[in-house]
């Protein structure tokens, strides 16, 4: 009998910020009750898991990533009982819940840090954090928040020493050389697993340990701790996802995916190459990145984001080559003037200048490549941003639900809102919102829903093998996803001009080919198979017949959803989808 796949195998993950998603009590701040009220929408959309950015107590100097208590809920969002209700409601909708776990640092207001700064030098209490008399230690470690910090060290008047902060100065780094730190953080993992969470997105995992003469990223000691963390999670006997945020090149991120370490890791290099391909209209570097990722770690273990709550991280030439960064900066004109730290501080739709074609083709790739597609809240609508707000807040504004006041996010007076709703031309919440787009068959929201339903009904896209096919056109990428029951071919034109090309499909010679989204039959596969794609166009084709097997549904890992109708095209009535 085929082994049941873990729930995250090829799952679509929807990232949301609770305080910006839905306000359940009318105080102007999104909360857990508001999220619970909106779970039916997420089931309707077709996502399989939600990733919650930090919901712990925090002074909110960095969007909740500066934590004062790892085992509680921020009182503005609810309490542990409210979180339990969200878990139960999400599971009843067939949705898994992934928490953000910040392993690397705390807030300076955390009791651990306040105790450490008063403790004697060299004591176990002091050594919970990384201290030094010399602010030039670890000089090869880059300053990550270069627009806010000039150094990775900050002087503490009470301790009379410098403390390390790879992020902002109010986020001191924990010292993982301390057995006490490792024990406490493993206890945090136990705490939330026992309450029923389905996974953790592990924030900033490369930075847990430090060493002179290195970038202090992904050191061997870090991998040893993560293996210990994996063993602790496995001891619970549950399918609990461990997903690494490691903004590193593929060859440096791949070790996190050792069989005894983490289950998944974000592929930020691929994200950068996707934007570079849209910016340049060429795909050669994108093909190389995809192949390198599959050569390093095959299968569906790479998480695939386009945008998230941070800037579009491009780095200092370490994540991707400098020419890729310059291609993005030159080709995406709406990113100019919005450079923050090491990336572009814009949401997806405005960064693409509101172009629906490039937006859809990028998501069509996301939903058909091997891995875990990640969708940032509001991107299913094409939501805009609010340049000029503090730090990364331009990308974290309230979700637009209705054309009504505050976009249906909250009934509170405007001054009490956590952030202002979007009113920029072309992105005004009175036009770009869930209620309006649900009523428009050709809307971006309904397009995302159809694509996600197609993905569920085509298990080869969820967990099939991946192979790039040769294509002579410089702006077109073509690949196949294959499992025991079906073969799906994907072609996408990332250039801003129409593309005509021929493919060698001789290995499937004579097989029937059908476009999935429109339901159209194409000529049988042969050695000289002609295709035309419009500018930023794409197609998914079924090659041959779908073979029904007793284990096909089990292999896909997808539970049939009786509330979700089949999409258009081959899998339903033929209506345009792109």
GUKE-608663 format. One line per 3 residues: number of its first residue (from 0); for each residue x negated, y, z negated of N, C-alpha, C. Coordinates in steps of 0.2 Angstrom, whole numbers. Each point is the difference from the previous one (the first is absolute). Layout:
BEGIN
NUM	X/Y/Z/X/Y/Z/X/Y/Z; ...
END
This chain:
BEGIN
0	-4/-6/0/4/6/0/-4/6/0; 1/5/4/-3/6/0/0/4/-6; -6/2/-2/-1/4/-7/4/7/1
3	4/2/-5/3/6/0/-5/6/-1; 1/5/5/-5/5/0/2/5/-6; -5/4/-3/2/5/-5/4/5/3
6	3/4/-4/5/5/3/-3/5/4; -6/2/-2/-3/5/4/-3/-1/7; 0/-6/2/-3/-2/6/4/3/6
9	-3/5/2/3/4/6/6/5/-2; 1/1/-7/5/4/-2/-1/7/2; 6/4/1/0/7/1/1/4/-7
12	-5/4/-2/0/3/-6/2/8/1; 4/2/-4/3/7/0/-3/4/-6; -4/5/1/-3/4/-5/4/6/-2
15	1/1/-6/4/5/-2/-2/3/-7; 1/7/0/-2/3/-7/7/1/-3; 0/-3/-6/7/0/-4/2/7/-1
18	-4/5/-2/2/6/-2/2/5/6; -1/-3/6/2/4/6/5/-4/4; 2/-6/-2/5/-4/4/7/2/-1
21	2/-1/-6/8/1/-2/0/2/-7; 4/5/-2/1/2/-7/7/-2/-2; 0/-5/-5/6/-3/-3/3/4/-5
24	-3/5/-3/3/3/-6/1/8/1; -2/2/6/1/7/1/-5/5/-3; -6/-2/-2/-4/5/-3/-5/2/5
27	0/-2/6/-4/3/6/-6/-4/1; -1/-6/-4/-6/-4/1/3/-7/1; -3/-3/6/2/-7/1/-1/-5/-6
30	3/-5/0/0/-5/-6/2/-7/2; -1/-4/-5/1/-7/1/8/-2/2; 4/4/-4/7/-1/2/2/2/7
33	-3/6/2/1/2/7/-3/-5/5; -6/-3/-1/-2/-5/4/5/-6/0; 2/-2/-6/5/-6/0/6/1/4
36	2/6/0/6/2/4/-1/0/8; -6/0/2/-2/0/7/-3/-6/3; 0/-5/-5/-3/-7/3/5/-3/5
39	6/1/1/4/-3/5/-2/3/7; -3/6/0/-2/3/6/-6/-3/2; -5/-2/-4/-6/-3/1/1/-7/3
42	5/-4/-3/2/-6/3/3/1/7; 4/5/1/3/1/7/-6/1/5; -5/4/-2/-5/2/4/-4/-6/2
45	-1/-5/-4/-3/-6/1/-7/-1/-3; -2/4/-5/-7/-1/-3/1/-6/-5; -6/-3/-1/0/-6/-5/-3/2/-6
48	-4/5/-1/-3/2/-7/0/8/0; 0/2/-6/-1/7/-2/-6/1/-4; -4/5/2/-6/1/-4/1/7/-3
51	0/0/-7/1/6/-4/-7/3/-2; -1/6/2/-6/4/-2/1/1/-8; -5/1/-4/0/0/-7/6/3/-3
54	3/-4/-5/6/2/-4/-2/0/-7; -6/0/-2/-2/0/-7/0/7/-3; 0/1/-7/-1/6/-3/-6/4/3
57	0/6/1/-5/4/4/1/7/-1; -6/4/-1/1/8/1/1/2/7; 0/-5/5/2/2/7/-5/5/3
60	-6/0/-2/-5/4/4/-3/-3/6; 2/-6/2/-2/-4/6/6/-4/2; 6/2/0/6/-4/2/1/-6/-4
63	-2/-1/-6/1/-5/-4/-6/-5/0; -5/1/4/-6/-4/0/-4/1/-6; 1/5/-4/-3/1/-6/4/-2/-6
66	-1/-6/-3/4/-3/-4/-2/0/-7; 6/1/-5/-2/0/-7/3/-6/-4; 4/-4/4/2/-7/-3/2/-5/5
69	-4/-5/1/1/-5/5/6/-5/-1; 3/1/-6/5/-5/-2/7/3/-1; 1/6/3/6/3/-1/2/4/6
72	6/3/0/3/4/6/0/7/-2; -1/5/5/0/7/-1/7/1/-2; 1/4/-6/7/1/-2/5/4/5
75	-3/4/5/4/3/5/3/-5/5; -3/-6/0/2/-5/5/5/-5/-3; -1/-1/-7/4/-5/-3/-4/-3/-5
78	2/-6/-2/-4/-4/-5/0/-7/2; -3/-4/-4/-1/-7/2/7/-4/2; 5/2/-4/7/-3/2/2/2/7
81	-1/6/2/2/3/6/-4/-4/6; -7/-1/-2/-4/-4/5/2/-7/1; 2/-3/-6/3/-7/1/6/0/4
84	5/5/-1/6/1/4/-2/0/8; -5/4/1/-3/1/7/-2/-7/3; -4/-3/-4/-3/-7/2/6/-5/2
87	5/0/-5/6/-5/1/3/2/6; 2/7/1/4/2/6/-4/-1/6; -7/1/0/-4/-1/6/0/-8/2
90	-1/-4/-5/0/-7/2/7/-3/2; 5/3/-2/7/-2/2/1/2/7; -4/6/3/0/2/7/-5/-4/4
93	-4/-4/-3/-5/-4/4/-6/4/1; -1/5/-4/-6/5/0/-5/-1/-6; -6/-1/2/-5/-1/-5/-3/7/-2
96	-3/0/-6/-2/7/-3/-7/-1/-2; -4/5/3/-7/0/0/-2/6/-4; -4/0/-6/-2/6/-3/-7/2/2
99	-1/6/-1/-7/3/1/-3/-1/-7; -6/-3/0/-4/-1/-6/-7/4/1; -1/5/-4/-6/4/1/-5/-3/-5
102	-5/-4/3/-5/-4/-4/-6/5/-2; -1/5/4/-7/3/0/0/5/-5; 5/4/-2/0/6/-4/6/1/-4
105	0/4/-5/6/2/-4/0/8/1; 5/3/-4/0/7/-1/-5/2/-6; -2/6/0/-4/2/-6/4/0/-7
108	7/0/1/4/0/-5/2/-7/-3; -3/-5/3/2/-7/-2/-4/0/-7; 4/-4/-4/-3/-1/-7/-7/-3/0
111	-1/-4/5/-7/-3/1/-5/5/1; 1/5/4/-5/5/1/-1/5/-6; 6/1/-3/-1/5/-6/-4/-4/-5
114	1/-6/-1/-4/-4/-5/-7/0/2; -1/-1/6/-7/-1/3/-4/6/-1; 3/6/1/-4/6/0/-2/2/-8
117	3/-3/-4/-1/1/-7/-4/-5/-3; -1/-6/3/-3/-6/-3/-8/1/1; -4/-3/-4/-7/0/0/-3/-2/6
120	-5/3/3/-3/-3/6/-3/-7/-1; 2/-4/5/-2/-7/0/5/-4/-3; 5/2/-3/6/-4/-3/4/-3/5
123	4/-5/-2/4/-3/5/6/4/2; 2/5/-5/5/5/2/-2/5/5; -7/2/-1/-2/5/5/-1/-4/7
126	-2/-6/0/-2/-3/6/6/-2/4; 6/1/-2/6/-1/5/-1/4/6; -4/6/0/-1/4/6/-7/0/1
129	-2/3/6/-7/1/3/-3/6/-2; -5/1/-5/-3/6/-2/-7/0/2; -2/6/0/-7/1/2/-3/7/-2
132	-6/1/-2/-3/6/-1/-3/4/6; 0/-4/6/-2/3/6/5/0/5; 2/5/3/6/1/5/-3/-2/7
135	-6/-2/0/-3/-2/7/0/-8/1; 3/-4/-5/0/-7/0/5/-2/6; -2/-5/3/5/-3/6/0/6/5
138	-5/3/2/0/5/5/2/-2/7; 0/-6/2/2/-2/6/7/-2/1; 4/1/-6/7/-1/1/3/7/2
141	4/0/6/3/6/2/5/3/-4; 1/6/0/5/4/-4/7/-1/5; 5/-4/-3/5/-1/4/5/6/1
144	1/3/-5/5/6/0/-5/7/1; -3/0/5/-5/5/1/3/7/1; 7/1/1/3/7/0/2/2/-7
147	-1/-5/-5/2/2/-7/-6/-1/-5; -5/-4/2/-5/-2/-5/-7/1/4; -5/2/-4/-7/1/3/-4/-6/-2
150	2/-4/-5/-4/-5/-3/5/-5/-3; -3/-6/0/3/-6/-3/0/0/-8; -3/5/-3/-1/0/-7/3/7/-3
153	2/-1/-6/3/6/-4/-2/0/-7; -2/6/-2/-3/0/-7/6/0/-5; -1/-3/-6/5/0/-5/-3/3/-6
156	3/5/-3/-3/4/-5/0/-5/-7; 5/-4/0/1/-4/-7/-5/-5/0; -1/-4/6/-5/-5/0/-7/2/1
159	-1/6/3/-6/3/1/-4/-5/5; 4/-2/5/-2/-4/6/4/1/6; -3/-2/6/4/0/6/4/-7/0
162	6/1/3/4/-6/2/1/-1/7; 0/-6/3/1/-1/7/7/0/2; 1/4/6/7/0/2/-1/0/8
165	2/-6/3/-1/-1/7/6/4/4; 5/2/-4/6/3/3/0/7/-4; 5/3/-2/0/6/-3/-3/1/-7
168	-1/5/-2/-4/1/-7/5/-2/-6; 6/0/1/4/-2/-5/2/-8/0; -4/-4/4/1/-7/1/-7/-3/-1
171	-2/-1/-6/-6/-3/-2/0/-8/2; -5/-2/3/-1/-7/2/-1/-5/-6; 4/-5/0/-1/-5/-5/-7/-4/1
174	-2/-3/-5/-7/-3/0/1/-8/0; 0/-3/6/2/-7/0/-6/-4/-2; -6/3/-2/-5/-4/-3/2/-2/-7
177	5/4/-3/3/-1/-7/5/-6/0; -1/-5/-4/4/-6/0/7/2/-2; 0/6/-5/6/2/-2/5/3/6
180	-3/3/4/4/3/6/3/-6/4; -4/-5/2/2/-5/4/6/-4/-4; -1/-1/-6/6/-3/-4/6/4/0
183	-1/7/-1/6/4/0/4/0/6; -4/1/6/3/0/6/3/-6/2; -3/-6/-1/4/-6/1/6/-1/-4
186	0/3/-6/6/0/-4/6/4/3; -2/5/3/5/4/4/3/-4/5; -4/-4/4/3/-4/5/5/-5/-2
189	-2/-3/-6/4/-5/-3/7/3/-2; -1/6/-3/6/4/-2/5/1/5; -2/2/6/5/1/6/2/-6/3
192	-4/-5/1/2/-7/3/5/-3/-5; 0/1/-6/5/-3/-5/6/3/1; 0/6/2/6/4/1/3/-1/7
195	-3/-4/4/3/-2/7/-2/4/6; -6/4/0/-2/3/6/-3/-5/5; 1/1/6/-2/-4/5/-7/1/3
198	-3/5/-2/-7/2/3/-3/6/-3; -6/1/2/-4/6/-2/-4/3/6; 1/6/2/-4/4/4/-6/2/-4
201	-6/-2/1/-6/2/-5/-3/6/3; 1/5/-4/-3/7/2/-8/0/-1; -3/2/5/-7/2/0/-5/-6/-3
204	2/-6/3/-4/-5/-3/-8/0/2; -2/3/5/-7/0/1/-5/3/-6; 3/4/-4/-4/5/-4/0/-3/-7
207	1/-6/-2/1/-2/-7/-7/-1/-3; -5/-1/4/-7/0/-3/-5/5/4; -5/1/-4/-5/5/3/-7/-3/0
210	-4/2/5/-7/-2/0/-4/5/4; -6/2/-3/-5/4/4/-2/-2/7; 0/5/4/-3/-2/7/6/-2/4
213	6/0/-2/6/-2/4/5/5/1; 5/-1/4/6/5/0/5/-2/-6; -2/-5/-4/4/-2/-6/7/-2/3
216	0/-4/5/6/-3/3/-1/-7/1; 5/-4/-2/0/-7/2/-6/-4/-3; -2/1/-6/-6/-3/-2/2/-8/-2
219	-5/-4/0/1/-7/-2/4/-1/-7; -2/5/-5/4/-1/-6/7/2/1; 2/4/5/7/2/1/4/-7/2
222	-3/-3/5/3/-6/3/0/-6/-6; -4/0/-4/0/-5/-6/6/2/-4; 1/6/-2/6/2/-4/6/-1/4
225	1/1/6/6/-1/4/1/-8/0; -5/-4/0/2/-7/0/2/-2/-7; -2/3/-5/3/-1/-6/7/2/-1
228	1/6/3/7/2/1/5/-4/3; -3/-3/6/4/-5/4/2/-6/-4; -5/-2/-4/1/-6/-4/5/1/-5
231	0/6/-3/5/2/-5/7/0/3; 1/3/6/6/0/3/3/-7/2; -5/-4/2/2/-7/2/2/-4/-6
234	-2/2/-6/2/-4/-6/7/1/-2; 3/5/3/7/1/-1/5/-5/4; -3/-3/5/4/-5/4/5/3/5
237	-1/7/1/5/3/5/-4/3/6; 4/1/5/-3/4/6/0/7/-1; -6/3/-2/-1/7/-2/-5/2/5
240	2/5/4/-5/3/5/-5/5/-4; -6/-1/2/-6/4/-1/-2/4/6; 1/6/1/-1/4/6/-5/5/-1
243	-6/0/3/-5/5/-1/0/6/4; -1/6/-4/-1/6/4/-8/1/0; -3/-2/5/-7/1/1/-1/3/7
246	-2/7/-1/-1/4/6/-7/-1/2; -1/-6/4/-7/-2/2/1/-3/7; -6/0/3/0/-4/7/2/-7/-1
249	2/-3/6/3/-7/-1/-5/-5/-3; -6/1/2/-5/-5/-2/-1/1/-8; 1/6/-3/0/1/-7/6/-2/-4
252	6/1/4/6/-2/-3/2/-7/0; -3/-4/5/2/-7/0/-2/-4/-6; -6/1/-3/-1/-4/-6/5/0/-6
255	4/5/0/6/0/-5/5/-5/2; 0/-3/6/5/-5/2/-3/-7/0; -5/-1/-4/-3/-7/-2/6/-4/-3
258	0/-6/1/6/-5/-2/1/1/-7; -5/1/-4/1/1/-7/0/7/-3; 1/5/5/0/7/-3/7/3/2
261	1/4/4/7/4/1/3/-3/6; 7/1/0/4/-3/6/0/5/6; -1/6/-1/1/5/6/-4/6/-2
264	-2/4/6/-4/6/-1/3/4/6; 0/7/-1/2/5/5/-6/0/5; 2/1/6/-5/1/6/0/7/2
267	-3/4/-4/0/7/2/-4/2/6; -5/-4/2/-4/1/6/5/-1/6; 4/-5/-1/5/-1/6/5/6/0
270	2/3/-5/4/6/0/-3/5/4; -6/2/-2/-4/5/3/-1/-1/8; -1/-7/2/-1/-1/7/7/0/4
273	6/-1/-4/6/1/3/1/7/2; -1/5/-5/0/7/2/-4/2/5; -7/-3/0/-4/2/5/2/-2/7
276	3/-6/0/3/-2/7/5/5/3; 5/2/-5/5/4/2/-3/7/2; -5/2/-4/-3/7/2/-4/0/7
279	-3/-6/1/-4/-1/6/3/-3/6; 5/-4/-1/4/-4/5/-4/-6/2; -5/-2/-4/-4/-6/2/0/-5/-6
282	-1/-6/2/1/-5/-5/-6/-5/-1; -6/2/3/-6/-5/-1/-2/-1/-7; -1/6/-4/-2/0/-7/5/-4/-4
285	7/1/1/5/-3/-3/0/-7/1; -1/-3/6/-1/-7/1/-6/-3/-4; -5/4/0/-6/-3/-4/1/0/-7
288	4/5/-3/1/0/-7/5/-6/-2; 5/-1/4/5/-6/-1/-4/-6/0; -4/-1/5/-4/-7/1/-5/0/-6
291	-3/5/-2/-4/-1/-6/3/-1/-6; 6/2/-1/4/-1/-6/2/-8/0; 2/-2/6/2/-7/0/-5/-5/-1
294	-6/2/3/-6/-4/-1/-2/0/-7; 0/5/-4/-2/1/-7/5/-4/-4; 7/1/1/5/-4/-4/6/-1/4
297	1/-6/3/5/-2/4/7/0/-3; 5/0/3/7/-1/-2/3/7/-2; 4/0/-5/4/6/-1/-1/3/-7
300	-6/1/-1/-2/3/-7/-2/7/0; 0/3/6/-2/7/0/7/4/-1; 0/5/-5/6/5/0/-1/5/5
303	5/2/3/0/5/6/4/6/-1; -4/5/-3/4/7/-1/-1/5/6; 5/4/2/-2/6/4/-1/6/-5
306	5/1/-4/-1/6/-5/2/-3/-7; -2/4/-5/2/-1/-6/0/6/-4; 0/0/-7/0/6/-4/-6/4/0
309	-5/-2/2/-7/4/1/-1/3/7; -5/3/0/-2/3/7/-2/-6/4; 0/1/7/-2/-5/5/-7/-1/-1
312	-3/-5/-4/-7/0/-2/-4/-3/6; -5/5/2/-4/-2/6/-8/-1/-3; -1/3/-5/-7/-1/-3/-5/4/2
315	-6/-2/-2/-7/4/2/-4/-3/5; 3/-4/4/-4/-4/5/-1/-7/-2; 2/-2/-6/-1/-7/-3/6/-4/2
318	6/2/-1/6/-4/2/0/-2/7; -1/6/4/0/-1/7/-5/5/3; -3/-2/6/-5/5/3/2/7/0
321	-4/4/0/1/8/1/4/1/6; -2/-3/6/4/1/6/7/-1/0; 2/-5/-4/7/-2/-1/3/6/-4
324	-3/3/-5/3/5/-4/1/6/5; -5/2/4/0/6/4/5/-1/5; 1/-6/3/6/-2/4/7/2/-3
327	1/-2/-6/6/2/-3/1/7/-1; -5/3/-3/0/7/-1/1/4/6; -3/-2/6/1/4/6/7/-2/4
330	2/-6/-1/6/-2/4/7/1/-4; 0/0/-6/6/2/-4/0/7/-3; 2/4/5/0/7/-2/3/3/-6
333	6/-4/-2/4/2/-5/-4/-2/-7; -6/-3/0/-4/-1/-6/-4/5/-1; -1/5/5/-5/5/-1/2/5/-6
336	-4/2/-4/2/4/-6/2/-4/-6; 1/-6/1/3/-4/-5/-5/-5/-3; -7/1/1/-5/-5/-3/0/1/-7
339	0/-6/-4/0/0/-7/-5/-5/-2; -5/1/-4/-5/-5/-2/-3/-3/6; 2/-6/1/-3/-4/6/5/-2/5
342	5/4/1/6/-2/4/5/5/2; 5/-2/3/5/5/3/6/0/-5; 2/5/-3/5/1/-5/7/1/4
345	3/-5/4/6/1/3/4/-6/0; 7/0/0/4/-6/2/-1/-2/7; 3/-6/1/-1/-3/7/3/4/5
348	7/2/0/3/3/5/-3/7/2; -1/4/-5/-3/7/2/-7/-1/3; -4/-5/-3/-7/-1/3/1/-2/7
351	5/-4/2/1/-1/7/4/5/4; 1/6/-3/3/5/3/8/-1/2; 3/-5/-4/7/-2/0/1/-4/6
354	-5/-3/4/1/-4/6/3/-6/-2; 6/-2/2/3/-7/-2/-4/-5/4; -3/1/6/-3/-6/3/-6/-2/-3
357	-5/4/-2/-6/-2/-4/2/-3/-6; 5/3/-4/2/-3/-6/3/-7/1; 4/-1/5/3/-7/0/-5/-5/3
360	-5/2/4/-5/-5/3/-5/-2/-6; -1/5/-5/-5/-2/-5/4/-5/-5; 6/1/-1/4/-4/-5/1/-7/4
363	1/0/6/1/-6/4/-6/-5/-1; -6/3/0/-6/-3/-1/-1/-3/-7; 2/5/-5/0/-2/-7/4/-6/-1
366	6/0/3/5/-6/-2/-2/-6/4; -4/0/5/-2/-6/4/-7/-3/-1; -4/4/-4/-7/-2/-1/0/-5/-6
369	-5/-4/-1/0/-4/-6/-2/4/-6; 4/-2/-5/-1/4/-7/7/2/-3; -1/4/-5/5/3/-4/2/7/2
372	5/2/5/1/6/2/2/4/-6; -2/7/-1/2/4/-6/3/6/3; 6/2/-2/4/5/2/1/5/-5
375	-2/7/1/0/5/-6/7/3/1; 3/1/-6/7/2/-1/1/7/5; 5/0/3/1/6/4/-2/-1/7
378	-5/-4/1/-3/-1/7/5/-3/5; 4/-4/-3/6/-3/4/4/5/3; 0/6/-3/5/5/2/-4/5/5
381	-7/0/-1/-4/5/3/0/7/-4; 0/-1/-6/0/6/-5/-6/4/1; 1/6/-1/-6/5/0/-3/1/-7
384	-5/5/0/-4/1/-6/1/8/-2; -3/2/-5/0/7/-2/-7/2/-1; -4/2/5/-6/3/-1/0/6/-5
387	-6/0/-4/0/5/-5/1/-2/-7; 4/-5/-1/1/-3/-6/-7/-2/-3; 0/-1/-7/-6/-2/-3/-3/-7/2
390	-6/0/1/-4/-7/1/4/-4/5; 2/-6/-1/3/-5/5/7/1/-1; 3/5/-3/7/0/-1/4/2/7
393	-3/3/5/3/1/6/3/-7/3; -3/-6/-2/3/-6/3/4/-4/-5; 2/4/-6/4/-4/-5/6/3/-2
396	3/4/5/6/3/-1/6/-4/-1; 6/2/-2/6/-4/-1/3/-4/6; 2/-6/-1/3/-4/6/6/4/2
399	2/0/6/6/3/3/5/-5/1; 5/0/-4/6/-5/1/6/3/4; 2/6/-1/6/3/3/-2/7/2
402	5/3/4/-1/7/2/2/5/-6; 3/-3/-5/2/4/-6/-6/4/-4; 2/3/-5/-5/4/-4/-5/-5/-2
405	-7/3/0/-6/-4/-2/0/-7/4; 3/0/6/-1/-6/4/3/-6/-4; 5/1/-5/2/-6/-3/-4/-3/-5
408	-6/3/-1/-5/-3/-5/2/1/-7; 3/6/-1/1/2/-7/6/5/0; 4/0/-6/5/6/-1/-3/5/-4
411	-6/0/-2/-3/6/-4/-1/6/4; 0/6/-4/-2/6/4/-6/0/3; -1/4/5/-7/-1/4/-6/1/-4
414	0/5/-5/-6/1/-4/-2/-6/-4; 4/-5/-1/-1/-5/-4/-3/-6/4; 0/0/6/-2/-6/5/-7/-1/-1
417	-2/-6/0/-7/-2/-1/-4/3/6; 2/0/6/-3/4/5/6/2/5; -1/5/4/5/2/4/1/-4/6
420	7/-1/2/1/-4/6/-2/3/6; -1/-4/6/-3/3/6/5/4/4; -2/6/1/5/5/4/-4/2/7
423	-6/-2/1/-3/2/6/4/-2/6; -1/5/5/4/-1/7/-2/-7/3; 5/-4/2/-2/-7/3/0/-5/-5
426	0/2/-7/0/-5/-5/5/1/-6; 4/5/1/4/2/-5/4/-6/-3; 1/0/-6/4/-6/-3/7/0/2
429	3/6/2/7/0/2/1/-4/7; -6/-1/3/0/-4/7/-3/-7/-1; -6/0/-3/-4/-6/-1/1/-3/-6
432	5/-4/-1/2/-4/-6/4/-6/2; 0/-4/-5/3/-7/1/7/0/2; 5/4/-3/7/0/2/1/2/8
435	-4/5/2/1/2/7/-3/-6/5; -6/-2/-2/-3/-5/5/3/-7/0; 4/-2/-6/3/-6/0/6/0/6
438	2/6/1/6/1/5/-2/1/7; -7/0/1/-2/1/7/-4/-6/2; 3/-4/5/-3/-6/2/-7/1/2
441	-2/5/3/-7/1/3/-4/3/-5; 1/1/-6/-4/3/-5/-6/-4/-2; -5/4/-3/-6/-4/-2/2/-5/-5
444	4/2/-5/2/-4/-5/3/-7/2; 5/1/5/3/-7/3/-5/-3/4; -5/3/3/-5/-3/4/-5/-5/-5
447	-1/3/-6/-4/-4/-5/4/-6/-2; 6/1/-1/4/-5/-3/0/-6/5; 1/2/7/0/-5/5/-7/-4/1
450	-5/4/-1/-7/-3/1/-1/-5/-6; 2/2/-6/-1/-4/-6/4/-6/0; 6/0/3/5/-6/1/-3/-4/5
453	-3/2/6/-3/-4/5/-6/-3/-3; -4/3/-4/-6/-3/-4/2/-6/-4; 6/1/-4/2/-6/-4/2/-6/4
456	3/2/6/2/-6/4/-5/-3/5; -6/3/0/-5/-2/4/-6/-2/-5; 0/-6/-3/-5/-2/-5/-7/0/3
459	-1/0/6/-7/0/3/-3/7/-2; 4/5/0/-2/7/-2/-2/1/-7; 3/-5/-4/-1/1/-7/-6/-4/-2
462	-1/-6/2/-6/-5/-2/-3/-3/6; 1/2/6/-3/-4/5/-7/2/1; -4/-4/4/-7/1/2/0/6/5
465	-6/3/0/-1/6/4/-5/0/5; 1/2/6/-5/0/5/0/6/5; -5/3/1/0/6/4/-1/-3/7
468	4/3/5/0/-2/7/-4/6/4; -3/-2/5/-4/5/4/5/4/4; -2/7/0/5/4/4/-5/6/3
471	0/1/7/-4/4/3/1/8/-2; 6/1/-2/2/7/-1/-3/3/-6; -3/5/0/-4/3/-6/4/2/-6
474	7/1/2/4/3/-5/5/-5/-3; 0/-6/2/5/-6/-2/-4/-5/-4; 4/-2/-5/-3/-6/-4/6/-5/1
477	-3/-7/1/5/-5/1/-3/-6/-5; 5/-3/-3/-2/-6/-4/6/-5/-1; -1/-6/-2/5/-5/-1/0/-2/-7
480	6/-1/-3/1/-3/-7/4/-7/1; -3/-5/-2/2/-7/1/1/-4/-6; 5/-4/-1/1/-5/-5/3/-6/3
483	2/-5/-4/2/-6/3/6/0/4; 4/6/-1/7/0/4/0/5/5; -4/5/1/0/5/5/-6/4/1
486	0/3/6/-6/4/2/3/7/1; -2/5/-3/2/7/1/-6/4/3; 1/3/5/-5/5/3/1/7/-1
489	-4/4/-2/1/7/-1/-5/4/4; 3/5/3/-4/5/4/2/7/-2; -5/4/-1/1/7/-2/-5/5/4
492	3/5/2/-3/5/4/-1/6/-5; -6/1/-2/-2/6/-5/-2/6/3; 1/0/7/-2/6/4/6/4/1
495	-1/7/2/6/4/1/2/0/7; -2/-5/4/2/-1/7/3/-7/1; 4/-1/5/2/-6/2/-5/-5/2
498	0/-6/-1/-5/-5/1/3/-6/4; -4/-1/6/2/-6/4/-6/-5/-1; 1/-6/-1/-6/-5/-1/3/-7/2
501	-5/-5/1/2/-7/1/-4/-4/-6; 4/-5/-2/-3/-5/-5/-1/-7/3; -5/-3/-2/-1/-7/1/4/-5/-5
504	6/-2/2/4/-4/-4/0/-7/2; -6/-2/3/0/-7/4/1/-6/-5; -2/1/-7/0/-5/-5/8/-2/-1
507	4/5/2/7/-1/-1/4/0/7; -4/-2/5/3/0/7/7/-3/0; 4/4/3/7/-3/1/5/1/-5
510	-3/2/-6/4/1/-6/5/6/1; 6/-1/-3/5/6/0/-3/5/-5; 1/7/2/-2/5/-4/6/5/-1
513	1/2/-6/6/4/-2/-2/6/-4; 2/6/1/-2/6/-4/5/-1/-6; -2/0/-6/3/-1/-6/6/6/-1
516	-2/6/0/4/5/-2/6/2/5; -2/-1/6/6/1/5/3/-6/3; -3/-6/-1/3/-6/2/-1/-1/7
519	-4/3/3/-1/-1/8/-5/-5/1; 2/-4/5/-5/-5/3/-5/3/5; -6/-2/-1/-6/3/4/-1/-6/5
522	-4/1/5/-3/-5/4/-3/-6/-4; 0/-6/2/-4/-5/-4/-7/1/0; -3/-2/-6/-7/2/-1/-4/-3/6
525	-6/3/2/-4/-2/5/-7/3/-1; -4/-1/5/-7/3/-1/-1/7/2; 6/3/3/-1/7/2/7/3/-2
528	1/1/-6/7/2/-3/0/7/-1; 4/4/3/0/7/1/4/3/-6; -2/6/-3/3/3/-5/0/8/1
531	5/3/-1/0/8/-1/2/2/-7; -3/4/-3/2/3/-6/0/7/0; 5/4/-2/0/7/0/-5/3/-5
534	-1/6/0/-4/3/-5/2/-2/-7; -5/-2/-4/1/-2/-7/6/-5/0; 0/-4/5/5/-6/0/-3/-6/-2
537	5/-5/-2/-2/-7/-2/5/-5/2; -2/-6/0/5/-5/0/-2/-6/-3; 5/-4/-3/-1/-7/-3/3/-5/5
540	-3/-5/2/2/-5/4/0/-7/-3; 5/-4/0/0/-7/-1/-2/-4/6; -5/-4/-1/-3/-4/6/2/-7/-2
543	4/-3/5/2/-7/0/6/0/-5; 2/-6/-2/6/-1/-4/-1/0/-7; 4/2/-4/-1/-1/-8/2/-7/-1
546	-5/-4/-4/1/-6/-2/2/-1/-7; 6/-3/-1/3/-1/-6/-3/-5/-4; -2/1/-6/-3/-5/-4/3/0/-7
549	0/-5/-4/3/0/-6/-3/4/-5; -7/1/1/-4/4/-5/0/7/2; 3/2/6/-2/7/3/2/5/-5
552	6/0/-3/2/5/-5/-4/0/-6; -2/-6/-2/-4/0/-6/-7/3/1; -3/-2/6/-6/3/2/0/8/0
555	5/2/3/1/8/0/0/3/-6; 2/-3/-6/0/3/-6/6/5/-1; 4/0/5/6/5/0/6/-3/-2
558	4/3/-5/6/-3/-1/5/4/4; 5/-4/3/5/3/4/4/5/-4; 1/6/3/4/5/-3/7/1/4
561	5/-3/-3/7/0/3/3/7/1; -4/5/-4/3/7/1/-3/4/6; -6/-3/3/-3/3/5/1/-3/7
564	4/4/4/1/-3/7/-6/0/4; 0/-5/5/-5/-1/5/-2/7/3; -6/1/2/-1/6/4/2/-1/8
567	-2/5/3/2/0/7/-4/-4/4; 1/-1/7/-4/-4/5/1/-7/-1; -6/-4/1/0/-7/0/4/-3/-6
570	-1/4/-6/3/-3/-6/7/3/-1; 3/3/4/7/3/-1/2/3/7; 5/5/-1/2/3/6/-5/5/3
573	0/1/6/-6/4/3/2/7/-1; -4/4/-4/0/7/-1/-7/3/0; -1/6/2/-7/2/0/-2/1/-7
576	-7/-2/-1/-3/1/-7/-6/5/0; -2/2/5/-6/4/0/0/5/6
END
